[in-house]
Amino acid sequence: MVGSSANVILAHPDVAPVTSIADLVALARARPGQITYGSFGPGSLAHLTVEVISLAAGVRFEDVPYRGAASMFTDLLAGRIGFGMASPPTAVPTAREGRVRAIGVTTRDRLAALPNVPTLVESGFPDLELPGWHALVAPAATPAPILARLRAEFDAVLASHAYIAAMEAIHTDVRRLSPAEADALLGRERRLWAEAVRASGATVE
């Protein structure tokens, strides 16, 4: 495991007049079936992340699928949907401009560029940590000496100032996990997302 990055949940102030995830959940309870969000299609990270939040909160949001992030973000800024998610390089400057409101981040820690925006854990969901993570993988049959050499070389890169600075520039945390720790994380991720897929009804066509 080499890094993790947040997704930022952004709400349009006119369509979803909320300032927190708790407000968003309360709005969905008060207006069932009316609070829309943009995703990148069934089974996409944006779709399943909202499904996980919905399961935890016991509410439903209406998915509006898009072919990509650009078209979703255009409609979010125009107030055609209530909320959506974006990566920090897109979300941070837009939230600072005030065109949309950042109400939550999906990582375990707050985003340094948006220090006043709480995490899902801080928003009342103690078990929800939903980062985008980055890992290095090799074929299962790769000989142990080669894996050990690769780990040593990558460890040196991950500890370098150049790598850390490059990750900071794109709002990504350096997250160094051992192979065993990464395997454990992947196991938890598979269970989490499998439950979200079942709840969403998404299928492979």
N, C-alpha and C positions, 0 to 999 in steps of 0.2 A: 504494500500500500504506500503510495507516494504523496497523496494529497486529498483534500476534500474541499468542496465549495458549496456555498449556499445557493438556494433559490430564494428569491425575494417575492413575497406575496404582495401584490399591488392592487389597491381598490380605487375605482373611479369615484370621486367624492360626490358626484350628483346621482349616480346610479346605485352605489352602495355607500351611503353616507356613514361610514364607520371609521373608528380610529384604532381598532384592535381586533385580534382574532375572536375574542370573546364577543365583541359587538357584532361581528360577522355571523357568528353562530346564532346569536339572539335574533338577528334580522332574518336568518333563514327559518327559524322557528316561527317567527311572527308572520312571515310571508312565504309559506311553503310552496315550492315549485316555481318561484319567481326570481330567485337570485341566480344569475347566470355567471359562468366563468368560461374563459377560453382555454382550450387545450390544443395539443398538436395531433389529435386523433385518438381513437380508442387504443388503450394500451400504452400510450406515451407517458413519459415521466410526469408531465403536468397533470394528465388525467388521473393517474393512479395515486399521485400525492394527494390530490383533493379527495379521492376515494378513501384514503387512509384517514384523513382528517374527518371526513364525514362519518366513518365508522366509529371513530373515537368520540365524536360529539353527539352522535345519534341524530343527525340532520341530513338533508339531501340538498345538494346544489345541482343546478341544471347545466350540463356540459354542452358547450358550443364548440365543436371541433373545427380546427383550421388545418390548412396544409403545411403551415410552418409558423415560426415565431414572428416573422415580420408582419404577416397579415393579422395575426392575433393582436399584436401590440398596437397596430394601427387602429383597430376597432376598440381596443381598451382606451386609448387616448381620446378617441372620438365619443366615448360614452355609450357604445353599442352593447357592451357587456359590463357586468358588475365588477369582476376582478379577474386577475390572471397572475401568472408567475413569469419571472424573467431572471436571467443570470445577472450577477452584480455589474458587469461592464455596461449593460443596458439599463438596469434598474436604478443604479445609484444616481447618475446624472439626471434622469427623468424625475425621480423622487425629489431630488434637491430643487428642481425647477418648480415643483408643486403641482404639476399637471395631474399626477396621480399620487396616492398616499401609500407609503410603505407601511404595512401593518404587521408583518412577521417575517422571520427568516427561518429556514428549515434546518440549520446546523445546530450543534449543541452549544455553541458560543455565539454571541452577538457579532455582527459584522462591524469591523473597525470603521469602515466608511459610513456606516449608518448606526452609530452607537446608541441612539435612542429607540431603535426598533427591537422589540423583544423577540426571543426565540419561541418556538412552539412549546417547549418545556416551561418557560416562564409564563406562557399564555394559558396554562392550566392543563397541559397534556404531558405529564411527566415521562411517558414512555415514547414520545414522538421525537425522534432525531432522524431527519430524512435528507441527508446531504447527497450531493452528487460526488461520488468518490472516484478516484483514479488509481488503478493498480497495474502492476506489471505481471504478466503471466507467461508461462512457458509450457510447451507440450509435456504431458504427464510422464513421458518416458525419458525426459532429459536427465542425463547422468548427474548424480549428486555433486561431483567436483565442479561441473560446469555451473550448476545452480549456485554453489557456494561462491564461485568467482564472480558471477553476475551480481549476487547480493552485495559482495564487498565493493564492487565498482559503483553500483548504484547508491550504496550508503554514502560513499564519498561525495557523489554528486548532490545528494539530498542535503548534505551538511554544508555545502558550499554557499558562500555569500551570493554568488551569481544566481544560483537556482532559487534561493529564498527570495531574492529581490524580484526575480521574474514572476514568481508565484504571487508575491504581494501586489505586483502591478495589475494582476487580473483578479485580485481579491480571493485568492485560493490559499488555504492553510496547508502548510507542509505537514503531512501526517504519516509518520514513519511507524509502520507496524511490521512485526516479524511475520514470516510465512504462517506460523501457527495462529497468530492473532488475526491475520487477514482471512484465513480459512474460517475461523469462528465467526468473524463479521459477515462473510459471504453466506454462511449458513443461516444466520439471523435474517439477512436481507432476503434470501430465497423464501423463507417462511412468511415474512412480512408482505412481500409483494404478491406471493401466491394467494394470500387471503384477500388482498386488494383486487386482484384480477377476478377471483370468484365473485366477490361482492359487486363488481362493476358489470359483470356479464360480458366482458370483452372476450372475443374468440379469434382464433386464427383462421383467416379465410383462405 
